[in-house]
């Protein structure tokens, strides 16, 4: 039987201490990134940007963007027009 499980953990390498540390956001209902696999991601400035993916447990596809701020260790869900609205603010 083939089993697929999605996770919401995030492993970050600290270059100054030369070690890995892991944050598991699955227990954090407020700031946790969604569980997913087969997503696209990149680092832009001080942000990890994640798009799309698949959530096996519910057999659903994601199309939204989420951003993890690497300096304050917090997830943000963003929409297409959020950048323009925040820039005008």
HUNOR-V728249 format. One line per field, one symbol per residue. ss: DSSP state (h for helix, s for strand, l for the rest). psi: psi as a letter, one per 30 degrees, with the letter a starting at -180 (. if undefined). burial: I if it has 9 or more other C-alpha atoms within 8 Angstrom, else O. A space follows every 10 residues. Layout:
# HUNOR-V728249
ss->???
psi->???
burial->???
This chain:
# HUNOR-V728249
ss->llllllslss ssssllllss sssshhhlll lllllsslls ssssllssss ssssshhhls sssssssssl lllsssssll lhhhhhhhl
psi->kkkkkllglj kkkjfefhlk lkkjgffjfe gklkkllhlk llkjbgkjkk kaakjeeghl kkglkkkjjf eghkkkkkle geeeeeee.
burial->OOOOOIOIIO OOOIOOOOOO OOOOIIOOOO IIIOIIIOIO OOOOOOIIII IIIIIIOOOO OIOIIIIIII OOOIIIOIOO OOOOOOOOO
